[in-house]
Amino acid sequence: MNHTVPTATRPDTDSAGRFQAYGTHQLDQIAKRFGLTGDTLEAVRLVSLVLPFRVNEYVLRNLIDWDNVPDDPVFQLVFPQPGMLSPADEARLTEERRRADRRSLAMLVAGIRAQLNPHPGHQAELNVPHDERGALPGTQHKYRETLLYFPSSGQTCHAYCTYCFRWAQFVGEADLRFAASSPHRAVSYLRQHPEVSDVLVTGGDPMVMSASRLREHLEPLLDVAGVRTIRIGTKSVAYWPHRFVTDVDADGTLKLFEQVVRSGRTLAIMAHFSHSCELAPDVARRALARIRETGAVVYCQAPLIAHVNDDAGVWERMWRTELAVGAAPYYMFVARDTGPRDYFKVSLARAADIFSEAYRNLPGLARTVRGPVMSTTAGKVVVDGVERGPEGRFFQLRFLQARDPALVGRPFRAHYRADAAWLDELQPAPGTPADLAAAVTDPVPSGSHAPAGEES
């Protein structure tokens, strides 16, 4: 997975212009500039009818090796690909598009999206908390100490990852979104729930908001004494690092970060890096340095994705680079069971091998990373390895976080299955305690609402 961006298409990364995003309406322009033709271009047109597509000038010119398209990892990361939909769905889309019946095509697209599990982990049913007025918009509360908060102004990203498990936020269907127009109800909920000490501001990407709009959502959280940590989930350092360096309100954003830190809270930037090449531009490193100068801490996470980073060398280089720039490697996730999951999934056995090979070559300070981790209905489950013995082979598993706090930290085993890519494809080993076995085989809690927020 070597990745070299050709000099001919790579501008001086210091010469930042105004942010410029492109969608499906600009595909012809992109194709003409970068030589995108034939089946590759047609696949982007077809699949983007269902899955969201958005890219920007920085990504196009700094992160993609156009001589290596379509195999380039960042091209795979941001451009919809053939194989992301089933052959039957591709054929139906092709026929409906040929017929040019917009209403019929829209109905077909909606039907295909509904089959792609837009809300994995039963998050819409189980994670949404309630107050005296009913469901609390734009929030999730799955883990006891953590509330997820989705500002309505942060409902997009600087570019879209094709694997994104929150793709339903971006397809224009309001009933699929989590979005809060203001933080006031969330603040009231937090005051009534002192067990919540951690708020994760997510989306979309909160860093698409201006400094003033971001302030409107963050400052009220500082009035809740029990909130001790504010996290911001963002891909902006990878896709638009100028947000922290040369944007008109970059300094204002960093001053807001300083304000959060001065309040006595921990401000954690949960930076999403999917490939080591995203950390190569100087401007990305400067962005991280400026963030850290505010007193914020930076944690890095990403899913393991076929066609993009299913290579131990990529992860080792990425984790080493993160450490070198003062960020902490945090999570290697397993691709969620949503969207084009069959295109991106990596078996748990192979994921464990990739993680182990990359991890064993790291210096000690980079071994803060955990993985491979599945964010399941019941909680975060890490694959610690494969055990071989007289009884056969078993996955060694453990809950890092759980809807039921009693499960946290407890190891268990499941029968080895070479092709398994998610927890629901595993069978607990004999002797597994009943509560752990139930969390694997029947993870939906009985009753109405669990302490309902899936972490980023």
Buried (B, 14 or more C-beta within 10 A) or exposed (E): BEBEBEEEBBEEBEEBEEBEBBEBEBBEEBBEEBEBEEEBBEBBBBBBBBBBBBBBBBBBBBBBBBEBBBEBBBBBBBBBBBBBBEEEBBEBBEEBBEEEEEEEBEEBBEEBBEEBBBBBBBBBBBBBBBBEEEEBBBBBBBBBBBBBBBBBBBBBBBBBBBBBBBBBBBBEEEEBBBBBEBBEBBBBBBBEBEEBBBBBBBBBBBBBBBBEBBBBBBBBBBEBEEBBBBBBBBBBBBBBBBBBBBBEBBEBBBEBBBBBBEBEBBBBBBBBBBBBBBBBBEBBBBBBBBBBEBBBBBBBBBBBBBBBBBBBBBBBBBBBBBBEBEBBBBBBBBBBBBBBBBBBBBBBBBBBBBBBBBBEBBEEEBEBBBBBBBBBBBBBBBBBBBBEEEEEBBBBBBBBBBBBBEBBEBEBBBBBBEEBBBBEEBBBBEEBEEBBBBBBBEBEBEEEBBBBBBBB
